[in-house]
Amino acid sequence: MMTRALRRDPSGALTLALPRGALFEGCLTMLDRAGFDTTDLRGGSRALVFELDGLTIVTVRPSDVPTYVESGAADLGVTGKDVLAEQDDRKVYELVDLGFGRCRMALAARAGGTDLERAERRFGLMRIATKYPRTADAYFERVGRQAEVIEVKGSVELAPVVGLADGIVDLVDSGRTLAENGLEVVDEIAASSARLIANRVAHKLRADEVDAMVDRLREAAP
C-alpha cells in the first residue's frame, strides 16, 4: 500500500479521524480536556465531519481509521491497538498509547468445557470464529496449535453456542458478554487500548503542527 500526500489544503486545519463506537466517548473526553468544544459531536447529529477551533474531526468506523490516515484523508487518527495489530500492513505511525479503552484480546470457549482439547484430539485442529483472522492466525502459529479460523462479522459469541466453532478470539472488557453466553477466557493474547496514529507524509511536512497537536492530546488523554 502506498502512503499518499494529502489532497487537502496543506495550510488548513489538521484533520483527526475518530472511531464511532466504544472509544468515542473517551475521545470526546480527551478533546474536552484539550480545550475543544465537542457540543456538536455530542448532539446526536448524523453529520460525519465537524469543524472545531483549529481541528477538523471526521467520524468513521474504528476499522476504517487506519485507512483514512494512511491515505492522507486524515492527518491523525485514534483507534484501538487491536485494529492496528489486525491491519499491521498499514503504513502509519503509531505515536501514543492514550491509555483509555483498555481491554484484552483473548481466546474463549464454553465455560467448564473441553471443547478445544476435544476438537484437537478428534480432528487435529480446533475451529475458531473471530473478527480478527490475522491476529488469530498469528496467535495459533506462535503457540504451535492448529486451528481453522472462521471470519465472522457479527456477534462472534454466538459461534460456539450454535456449533459453528469450538471457540472464539475476540476483544474482552469486563467478560460480561462472554458469561452471558456461557463462555470463559481460556488464554489472554494481547492487551489493547486507544492509540494515536499519524499519516507519514503529514508527520513530515507538517511536523510542528502535528507534534503540537500530539502533545496537546497526549496531555489531555483521560
N, C-alpha and C positions, 0 to 999 in steps of 0.2 A: 504494500500500500504506500502511496506517495503522500507526503505531507505537503500541503499546498499553502501558499501565502493567502492572506485574507483578501477577499474581493470587496470588502467594505472600505470606507474612507479610513485610511490609517491614522488620521488625526482625530477621528471621532472617539466617542466613549468606548471604553473596554466593554466587551460582552462576556457575561458569565452564564453558562448553561447549568440550570438547576434541575434535579430529578424530582418529578412528581412521585409521591408515594411516601414510604416510611421515613426517608431522610429529609423530606420537605420542611417539616416543622423545625428541625434542627438548623436547617439552612436559613430559615427566616429569623430564628433567634440570633444566629450569628450576624446576619445583616442588620438587625435591630441594634445589636451591641456595637456594631461598626459604625453606627450613625446614619444608616439609611432608613428611609420611611417605607415600610412594607405594607402599608394600609391597602393598596390596590391588590397586592399579591394575596392578601388575606381575605379579600372581599368576595370570593366565590365567582370571580369573573371567568368567562370562558376564553379570555384572551390568552395568548401564548407568549407574547412579547410585552415587556414592561420597561418603561423608561424611569429610572431612578436618577438621583442627582449625581451625574458623572459615571453612571454604570447602567448598561442595558442588560436586562435579565431575559433569557429565553428558557421556557419550561418544557422539558421533554421527558420521555421515559428514561428511567435510570440506565438501561442497557444502551440507550442511544447517545448518552453524554460523551463517551469517548469518540464516537463517530463525528459529532459536531465539532469537538475540539480538534481532532486530528485533521479534519478537512479545512479548518480555518473559519468555520461559521461561528465559532466562539473562541475567544482568547483563552478563557479559563473555564473550568467546569468542576462540579462536585459530583462524585459518585462513590459507590461502595468499593472496597478492596475486592470483594467477590466478583464484581463486574470486571475490574481490571485484570484479575487473575484469569478469568474466563476469556478475556479478549487481550491476551498478552502480546498479540502481534500488532496492536495499535501503537502507532508512533507518536506518543505523547510523553510529556514529562510529568511524573508523579512528584509533587513538590512537598506536600504537607499532610500528615495524619491529623485530621481535625478533631479526632477524639470522640465524636458523638456517633450515634447509630451503631454502637458496639454489639456484635453478635458473633456467631461461630458457624463455620461450615462443618457439617457433621454427617456421618454415616448412621442411619437409623433403621430399625426393623421392629417387628411386632414385639411388644413388651413380654418379657419372660419366656420368649420362644427361642428356637434354634433354627429358624428358617434359613439363615445364611449358611451355617455349617452343614445343614442337611442338604441344601442345594449343591454345595461344593462336593459333598461325598457322593451324591447320586449322579450329578450331571457334570462334575468337574469345573463348574463355574456357577456364579450367582447372577441373577437378573436384578439390575439396579435402575430405578427410574429417577430422573433428575432434570432440572432446568439448566444444569451446568455440566454438559458432557465432557468438555475438555478438562475441567477440574476433577471430575470423577475418574476419567481415564488416567490422568497423571497420578492420582492418589493410589489407585489399584496397581499401577506399574511400580510405584515407589514401595508399596508394602508387599509386592510379589504375590498378589492374589488375582485370580481370573474372574472377570466379570463381563457380562453383556450389558452395556449401558444403553438404556432406552430413554431418548429425549422426550419430555412432555412439556407442555406449555401451561397447563392449568394447575389444579391442586394436586401436587405431587404426593401428598399424604394418602390419597385415595388408592394409589397403585398397589401397595401390599394388601390392602383391605379386600380388593376385588380380584386379587391373584395375577395382576399384570406383572408384578415384580416381587422379589423376595425382600427387598429393602430399598431405601432411598438415600440420595445425597442431596442435602438441602441446607439452607440457612436456618439456624435455630436461635431464637432470642430467649424467651422465658421457658420454652419447652411445652407451653400450654397446648398449642395446636397438636403437637405430637401426642401428648397424653390423651387429648380428646378423641384421637383416632386410634388409640391403643398401641402407640409406638413409643419407643425409647431410644436414646442415643447409644450407639454401640461404640463409636470412636469419634473423637474430635479431629478434624482435618486441618483447619486453619482458622485464625481469628480474622474478623473483618470489622472495618469502621469506615466512616466517611473520609475520603481523600480529595485533596485539591489538586487538579491537574492543569497543565498548560499546553497550548499549541506551541510547537517547537519554533516556528517562524516568528510568532508574536513574542515569544520569550527572548528572542534575539533582537528583533528590530524595535521592540517597544520595551526594552529591558527595564528602564527606570520606572515606567508606569506599571508594568506587570509586577515588579518587585515591591513597589509601594503598596499595591493592592493586596498582594500576597501577605505582606507584613500586617496590613490592616485586618484582613480576615483571620489570619492566624491568631492574632491577639484577641479577637472577638469570639473565637470558637467557644461554644458552651462547654 
